[in-house]
């Protein structure tokens, strides 16, 4: 099954054309990193996939459908982003953050009801991510890493077919970064398709097999990670001479000597 099938999409934000004749296909099981500098159009792409923006032309299919009830889509395509983290209800307790995934809300409310199985699922996911001890802690009092893991749990309670991670380790210290990346790796190993959107090369786990390079609202290269991720391609992408190095399946860039 195709998770994404975008053909010749053009997207405006206000008077500005941000995505230009944009095309991208991602199949289920193809763990993919979408890499580009600030201003490449990555955020606009995410908003289009979240159905917050719509193209003025072209075709956008998600899970082979072009029309979605946005609440149902959010259960099948789990999105974890800095925008969601920033806008999430600050007073929400940890357990409520996770349960809110069943209603795609930013806290839980009196009119929302939860079945016993849903509560059990939330408890299980909380334990698996190591955050069950934060059940009563308000979201605003959590560290950035704790917040990020709660939003991941919020997505996982629906057992989505794919996860869309927007700059997943931004703002995390090294231990939290390593912990989050290890969790993403385990999800990919378990069969979950992960689409990672970033400008941080170190965020790309070894299990990512395909890379898409975005610049100026267009896809400039895409394909298997080993063929797309080169010093030459990344130097052109970021307009600075870099040297790509790798270790233990991860990549990092340094200034070219």
C-alpha angles and dihedrals in degrees: 000000000000113000093190130019112172118170125185094331120175118194129188128199103199107314093337122099104220106168114043120201086324121191129179136154126191122181125211108270094027103117102206139189118206106202129187144132124264108288094030092117098256094131091048090051090052092049090050091052090048089052092243090118130031129205121249089218142003131045131295118185124175115191086354094300127106096196124056142171094238093221092055092046091054089058093055098039109044111207122196113181142156088247091059091046093050095046099042117118105272096211096052113121119234095252091050092051089059095043091050088071090077089063100029088236132136095241133353123272137202094257093055115094128196129204121227090250091055092052090048090051092051091050092049094049090046091054093045091054093045096241102109090107088064096062095121099033115112115242092238091057094054125098117251090258093050091050091049093051091049091053089049089052089048089059096041096057087076092052090229121204090232139014124219111203118191111202090325099190099040109133095011125124120232099272092047091045093052091045093051094046091049089053090051090050092052091050091053091047089052090057101264113140111231126196111192122195116196152127091214109096093196090063093071109101122212091251091066105103103178133047131198119197116208128192133161093357096307141093106250097178139357138171142089112357096241093054097042100041104074135135090247096050094046092046088055092044096053098030093236131098109255138169116221117218130181137202132169091355094306128109133216134175130225132183109279113254 
